Amino acid sequence: ITNTFRYRINEHWLPYFELRWLDRNVGPYHREQNQIRIGAKYFF
């Protein structure tokens, strides 16, 4: 499951914030893995 939030500042900058949930059974622990990604894209 991936949720991505994007907000365009102007025609060049596009920062984004991404939340990701990975449902996996890893080893003896049944847990969920969460990932957070923050970045920005620049368009020429």
LOKE-13054 format. One record per residue: residue in three letters; x, y, z of N, C-alpha, C, O, CB in turn. Coordinates in steps of 0.001 Angstrom, whole numbers, padded with zeros to 6 digits. Glycine has a CB too. Example, Ala and Ser with C-alpha at 12.3 -4.5 7.8 and 13.67 -1.06 7.14 Angstrom:
# residues 2
{node "ALA", {013190, -005690, 007800}, {012300, -004500, 007800}, {013200, -003300, 007800}, {014236, -003319, 008465}, {011308, -004473, 009046}},
{node "SER", {012850, -002250, 007080}, {013670, -001060, 007140}, {012900, 000030, 007870}, {013409, 001138, 008039}, {014084, -000598, 005725}},
# end
This chain:
# residues 44
{node "ILE", {000857, -001172, 000000}, {000000, 000000, 000000}, {000898, 001227, 000000}, {001784, 001362, 000844}, {-000972, 000002, 001226}},
{node "THR", {000663, 002110, -000943}, {001495, 003306, -001059}, {000607, 004536, -001140}, {-000296, 004607, -001975}, {002422, 003220, -002296}},
{node "ASN", {000864, 005495, -000278}, {000188, 006787, -000337}, {001215, 007850, -000666}, {002223, 007981, 000029}, {-000541, 007110, 000999}},
{node "THR", {000968, 008608, -001717}, {001900, 009652, -002130}, {001180, 010994, -002137}, {000113, 011136, -002734}, {002501, 009342, -003527}},
{node "PHE", {001773, 011968, -001471}, {001225, 013314, -001443}, {002169, 014227, -002216}, {003356, 014316, -001900}, {001025, 013815, 000023}},
{node "ARG", {001636, 014904, -003228}, {002462, 015789, -004043}, {001882, 017197, -004003}, {000666, 017386, -003975}, {002556, 015275, -005505}},
{node "TYR", {002763, 018161, -004002}, {002338, 019561, -004054}, {003290, 020315, -004967}, {004493, 020371, -004715}, {002304, 020203, -002626}},
{node "ARG", {002741, 020896, -006032}, {003577, 021602, -006996}, {003698, 023063, -006571}, {002707, 023791, -006509}, {002991, 021488, -008435}},
{node "ILE", {004933, 023478, -006280}, {005176, 024867, -005877}, {005057, 025778, -007092}, {004303, 026751, -007080}, {006575, 025020, -005215}},
{node "ASN", {005809, 025452, -008139}, {005698, 026179, -009399}, {005901, 025175, -010523}, {005767, 023972, -010298}, {006739, 027356, -009486}},
{node "GLU", {006219, 025636, -011724}, {006337, 024705, -012848}, {007590, 023850, -012784}, {007724, 022908, -013565}, {006322, 025463, -014142}},
{node "HIS", {008522, 024152, -011866}, {009776, 023405, -011810}, {009846, 022444, -010627}, {010302, 021309, -010773}, {010933, 024361, -011746}},
{node "TRP", {009401, 022890, -009469}, {009584, 022097, -008256}, {008338, 021290, -007931}, {007220, 021802, -007972}, {009940, 022999, -007080}},
{node "LEU", {008549, 020025, -007611}, {007452, 019147, -007208}, {007925, 018278, -006045}, {008415, 017169, -006261}, {006964, 018264, -008407}},
{node "PRO", {007783, 018771, -004818}, {008138, 017935, -003670}, {007062, 016880, -003428}, {005892, 017085, -003751}, {008333, 018801, -002408}},
{node "TYR", {007468, 015762, -002862}, {006511, 014706, -002579}, {006843, 014037, -001254}, {007979, 014066, -000780}, {006492, 013674, -003711}},
{node "PHE", {005823, 013442, -000681}, {005933, 012758, 000600}, {005228, 011424, 000440}, {004046, 011384, 000100}, {005316, 013607, 001781}},
{node "GLU", {005931, 010348, 000677}, {005395, 009022, 000377}, {005404, 008148, 001617}, {006417, 008041, 002307}, {006198, 008354, -000744}},
{node "LEU", {004272, 007527, 001892}, {004148, 006560, 002981}, {003882, 005197, 002378}, {003053, 005066, 001477}, {003018, 006960, 003977}},
{node "ARG", {004575, 004182, 002864}, {004430, 002840, 002305}, {004345, 001819, 003429}, {005158, 001817, 004352}, {005606, 002507, 001360}},
{node "TRP", {003351, 000959, 003333}, {003197, -000133, 004279}, {003456, -001440, 003554}, {002864, -001708, 002508}, {001789, -000124, 004927}},
{node "LEU", {004342, -002250, 004113}, {004627, -003564, 003547}, {004175, -004618, 004547}, {004721, -004719, 005646}, {006147, -003723, 003205}},
{node "ASP", {003185, -005392, 004162}, {002693, -006457, 005031}, {003442, -007734, 004707}, {003162, -008395, 003707}, {001160, -006658, 004868}},
{node "ARG", {004395, -008076, 005559}, {005165, -009295, 005359}, {005379, -009984, 006689}, {005477, -009338, 007733}, {006511, -008994, 004682}},
{node "ASN", {005451, -011294, 006639}, {005799, -012067, 007820}, {007280, -012374, 007742}, {007710, -013194, 006931}, {004950, -013375, 007927}},
{node "VAL", {008064, -011712, 008590}, {009516, -011841, 008534}, {009971, -012671, 009721}, {009835, -012262, 010874}, {010210, -010448, 008529}},
{node "GLY", {010508, -013831, 009423}, {011095, -014667, 010464}, {010084, -015036, 011532}, {008925, -015313, 011225}, {012272, -013962, 011097}},
{node "PRO", {010512, -015042, 012773}, {009597, -015410, 013862}, {008668, -014265, 014252}, {007735, -014461, 015031}, {010389, -015858, 015079}},
{node "TYR", {008919, -013072, 013717}, {008117, -011911, 014090}, {007139, -011593, 012973}, {007535, -011411, 011822}, {009016, -010687, 014392}},
{node "HIS", {005866, -011529, 013316}, {004844, -011143, 012344}, {004618, -009649, 012526}, {003890, -009221, 013422}, {003498, -011969, 012532}},
{node "ARG", {005242, -008875, 011675}, {005195, -007434, 011851}, {004991, -006755, 010502}, {005145, -007363, 009443}, {006482, -006925, 012528}},
{node "GLU", {004642, -005482, 010577}, {004497, -004681, 009368}, {005721, -003797, 009225}, {006275, -003317, 010214}, {003197, -003830, 009405}},
{node "GLN", {006131, -003590, 008002}, {007274, -002733, 007729}, {006769, -001425, 007128}, {006029, -001423, 006144}, {008289, -003434, 006776}},
{node "ASN", {007177, -000328, 007729}, {006754, 000991, 007270}, {007932, 001723, 006658}, {009049, 001675, 007173}, {006151, 001810, 008427}},
{node "GLN", {007667, 002396, 005559}, {008705, 003196, 004916}, {008170, 004598, 004673}, {007011, 004783, 004300}, {009172, 002545, 003583}},
{node "ILE", {009031, 005578, 004892}, {008690, 006974, 004629}, {009729, 007542, 003674}, {010932, 007430, 003908}, {008625, 007809, 005954}},
{node "ARG", {009259, 008142, 002612}, {010163, 008726, 001620}, {009776, 010187, 001395}, {008618, 010508, 001129}, {010119, 007925, 000277}},
{node "ILE", {010772, 011057, 001507}, {010563, 012481, 001260}, {011532, 012916, 000169}, {012724, 012619, 000243}, {010763, 013326, 002567}},
{node "GLY", {011038, 013602, -000822}, {011922, 014021, -001900}, {011320, 015173, -002675}, {010220, 015642, -002381}, {012214, 012857, -002834}},
{node "ALA", {012058, 015613, -003660}, {011593, 016692, -004528}, {012073, 016429, -005944}, {013196, 015976, -006165}, {012092, 018073, -004024}},
{node "LYS", {011208, 016721, -006887}, {011570, 016577, -008293}, {011682, 017962, -008914}, {010902, 018864, -008613}, {010528, 015708, -009057}},
{node "TYR", {012663, 018104, -009779}, {012867, 019384, -010469}, {012754, 019161, -011963}, {013409, 018283, -012524}, {014247, 020009, -010111}},
{node "PHE", {011916, 019965, -012604}, {011704, 019855, -014044}, {012349, 021039, -014745}, {012183, 022184, -014325}, {010196, 019781, -014377}},
{node "PHE", {013083, 020761, -015812}, {013721, 021830, -016571}, {012765, 022399, -017608}, {013129, 023314, -018347}, {014995, 021321, -017249}},
# end
